[in-house]
Amino acid sequence: MTLHLPDAHGALRAYEPRTEPLALTPGTPFTSRTVFSAAHVVADPYADTTPDSPAAVDWDATLAFRRHLWAHGLGVAEAMDTAQRGMGLDWAGAAELIRRSAAEARATGGRIACGVGTDQLPGAPATLAEVRTAYEEQLAVVEESGARAILMASRALAATARGPEDYLEVYGHLLRQAAEPVILHWLGPMFDPALEGYWGSSDLDAATDTFLDVIAAHPDKVDGIKVSLLDARREIDLRRRLPKGVRCYTGDDFNYPELIAGDDQGFSHALLGIFDPLGPLAAEAVRVLDTGDTDGFRALLDPTVELSRHLFQAPTRFYKTGVVFLAWLAGHQSHFAMVGGLQSARSLPHLARAYELADRLGLFPDPKLAEDRMRTLLHLYGVTP
């Protein structure tokens, strides 16, 4: 049956949903790339909360989604930006998420890495010592869970640091005491405006030099770096300057196919929010790449870029709304509610376009369910044929 989807100009356009999904099933483990999907959290839709309340999480549905990702061979990057860290999920909720997901990973044999930040600090300016202590507290929780640590960019450090030397001091301190090699995360201000000037400079060349100085001082404690700057050329230049043995995990949700495919001088692994909705298709593409078939990999993954760029369009930090919306349409959760009420962060035309692009890709295991849920949302907004 035809759906009438609104566009950005208020007009309705007819769309014929597909009737069959892509046939994507779990397969063999990856051999050529290490791939993590940053995963969203499922809100408890029956909780009596407000946008300022602590997150109320549906733990069963949240962990079921992680099992879905693991079943297709993807690792889970937990308690990251995609899980609304700092946008609805506070440190208490993140710590519980880390403990529960890490236990589930041990039980299922899944790969997991978890975000370490400083978001337990109050909004008031912090000292460098307080930033270090906050990082240490969270690092201990992740290490005790048995997961790999991802040292995330800190809003508190961005606000407190006077220059590159403060970043070198704080990160050097943390790397020296880390029990296992960590992943360093550089999240650009398009994802979080509070991170403008990270690594001590708004000049990205200068910031890159400081970032590399941190790694060069402790290469044995850095498993890899996760770069989310949405700049393919900069990521390629950066990964070519990494010490031997330090991986680059692309976080570029605009240019991931070419960065993962790589060139004659190297390639990026992946740690991506877009692999939350793309999980099974992304896994299939990586298995094709494992055979050496780069063209086949690109043929599968290149068509997904239009959807990814749509979800991550400015204001980029609200991409989580589209990710959770697609999870609802795909049947991974029973509702379209988000912690902090973030389901309201994208417009109906934006969501309608996300549905259309995902449906064309065959991402919905049950296209009829997705169609029915999209129709329900349209009716809720007052759209009638």
Secondary structure as GFF3:
##gff-version 3
##sequence-region A 1 385
A	DSSP	beta_strand	3	6	.	.	.	ID=ss1
A	DSSP	beta_strand	12	15	.	.	.	ID=ss2
A	DSSP	beta_strand	35	38	.	.	.	ID=ss3
A	DSSP	alpha_helix	59	71	.	.	.	ID=ss4
A	DSSP	beta_strand	75	78	.	.	.	ID=ss5
A	DSSP	three_ten_helix	81	83	.	.	.	ID=ss6
A	DSSP	alpha_helix	91	108	.	.	.	ID=ss7
A	DSSP	beta_strand	112	116	.	.	.	ID=ss8
A	DSSP	alpha_helix	128	145	.	.	.	ID=ss9
A	DSSP	beta_strand	148	151	.	.	.	ID=ss10
A	DSSP	alpha_helix	155	160	.	.	.	ID=ss11
A	DSSP	alpha_helix	164	177	.	.	.	ID=ss12
A	DSSP	beta_strand	182	187	.	.	.	ID=ss13
A	DSSP	three_ten_helix	193	195	.	.	.	ID=ss14
A	DSSP	three_ten_helix	198	200	.	.	.	ID=ss15
A	DSSP	alpha_helix	204	217	.	.	.	ID=ss16
A	DSSP	three_ten_helix	219	221	.	.	.	ID=ss17
A	DSSP	beta_strand	222	228	.	.	.	ID=ss18
A	DSSP	alpha_helix	232	240	.	.	.	ID=ss19
A	DSSP	beta_strand	247	250	.	.	.	ID=ss20
A	DSSP	alpha_helix	256	261	.	.	.	ID=ss21
A	DSSP	beta_strand	269	272	.	.	.	ID=ss22
A	DSSP	alpha_helix	275	290	.	.	.	ID=ss23
A	DSSP	alpha_helix	294	301	.	.	.	ID=ss24
A	DSSP	three_ten_helix	302	304	.	.	.	ID=ss25
A	DSSP	alpha_helix	305	311	.	.	.	ID=ss26
A	DSSP	three_ten_helix	316	318	.	.	.	ID=ss27
A	DSSP	alpha_helix	319	329	.	.	.	ID=ss28
A	DSSP	three_ten_helix	339	345	.	.	.	ID=ss29
A	DSSP	alpha_helix	348	361	.	.	.	ID=ss30
A	DSSP	alpha_helix	367	380	.	.	.	ID=ss31
###
